[in-house]
């Protein structure tokens, strides 16, 4: 009786082992996760728009500063 | 006007290209890195900019030592300053990137330490400059120091990172990029968009500061 139950446990353990090995196998074959869903949903464009706005704002500020310095240069000359 | 400033417009369009193609373009799928590989266009470009500005800075320092022109010293100082700004941004962005790939903001990696030491050496350039009250002496000593600081870039960011094991890509070879990690699509955006775009932006900011410094120099000379 004791023997048969331990055999049962052993066989269940062996079955689970194969499941674990299988799971690791599939983990290894899994491709690295990329934000493909984000892209297909179109949300990445939101990020791009935000960045482009910041970029434009930053450059407008620089142009403004550049002009101001040019004006001072002209006045001093 | 346009003939003189075309490169400022170019900088804008190159960065516009980097910001759009950099996010919408396809990138190679890599484990751990995932989408963060796009940081190449921003984080790595900061270091390239820093190196270029430090090279320009040391050239003007040598020019100053040869000809003793105050304007050369101003050029050297302002390019070193922009270099430090880009370097600090590179260090901060790198440590954020490291947090989500290597697991920690700071792992005492040889490349992190080397970059930090290089930046501290350049920060000392400004400490030295500002501690000397005599203008000529300050310019002369800091020009000599700048040559030394530039020489220290070789071991800190160019030699040691190539010799030691590191978490950073490109372990035993190029310290910044493993060329196997990026493909031709990324290479185009990186070399033709991000690097010249960011560098020209830095040059623009430097020239603005240089012009202001030259104005104040003129003001001091002529009352």
Contacts between the chains, C-beta under 8 A, distances in Angstrom:
chain1	res1	chain2	res2	distance
A	31	B	29	6.0
A	32	B	29	4.6
A	32	B	30	5.7
A	32	B	31	4.4
A	32	B	32	7.7
A	32	B	33	7.6
A	32	B	34	5.9
A	33	B	34	5.8
A	34	B	27	7.8
A	34	B	29	5.1
A	34	B	34	6.0
A	34	B	35	6.0
A	35	B	34	7.5
A	35	B	35	4.9
A	39	B	24	7.9
A	44	B	23	5.8
A	44	B	24	6.7
A	45	B	24	7.7
A	47	B	23	6.1
A	48	B	19	6.6
A	48	B	20	5.6
A	48	B	23	5.1
A	48	B	24	6.5
A	51	B	19	4.6
A	51	B	23	7.4
A	52	B	16	6.6
A	52	B	19	5.9
A	52	B	20	6.9
A	55	B	12	7.5
A	55	B	15	5.9
A	55	B	16	6.3
A	55	B	19	5.8
A	59	B	12	5.1
A	62	B	8	7.7
A	62	B	204	6.3
A	62	B	205	7.2
A	62	B	208	7.4
A	63	B	8	7.7
A	65	B	208	5.8
A	66	B	8	7.6
A	66	B	204	7.7
A	66	B	208	6.2
A	69	B	208	6.1
A	69	B	211	5.0
A	69	B	212	6.2
A	69	B	215	7.5
A	72	B	215	6.1
A	73	B	211	6.6
A	73	B	215	6.5
A	76	B	215	6.3
A	76	B	218	6.3
A	76	B	219	7.5
